Amino acid sequence: MEENKSNMYEFIGETINPLLGECSHKCKYCYVEGLKRRFEALNTRYSGEVRLDEKVIKKRLKKGVRYFVGSCNDIFTDNVPFEMKKAIIDWCNNNTQSEILLQTKNPLGLLTNHLGFKAVFGLKTHVTLCVTIETDDDDLIDKYSKAPKVSQRIDNIRYLTSFHKVQVTIEPIMKIKNIHSFAKYLSLLNLEQINIGADSGHNNLPEPTKEEVLLLISELERLGQKVHLKSNLKRIIG
């Protein structure tokens, strides 16, 4: 078990956002929405129709730096046209001198036309995919987000791991109905790593207890999973 010393993944050096416009997930706990209310420039960037940031998409990323690409949006939502997704993927693929993390709540968006993302996008090995899963409770997440149901996300991960390395991030972690079943199901997905983090935005979300989080970590590790803790999880587990 590794512990992150910052609120971002410790293995990330910089974030960069080639996609502008409003995220269709509309998660009530989204930190970007809070920033948009405070900063007009960010409100302009991440409101309205999705669009490419042409200045960003032409940049050459720094050699040896690990980037979180798309930290303020979800590149693979259904309202992002295929051409935009492909332009961003091509840009990521061309920056082979950097390590890249792409994260989504819509893994089906990587499986356009049911061909599998390998056939559609051809991601290179320096790009890692990550899928966000906050809980095992579809009804619970439906109260806070318009993103795909978590059960659908988990099912779709199975297709992604057939082609590429995939991580899962459980953040912000919410109440889990069945910790043992949840851990076992995740362990069957052939994941590279499981990251766990808590709500940093004071959104009063329904969270697991300290004992429940520790049990989840213990079960995942018992099942052979590499678990990476974010520093914001300390608020729950101490």
Summary of the structure (lengths in Angstrom):
residues: 238
radius of gyration: 17.1
end to end distance: 15.3
largest distance: 47.3
contacts: 750
relative contact order: 0.14
helix: 37%
strand: 16%
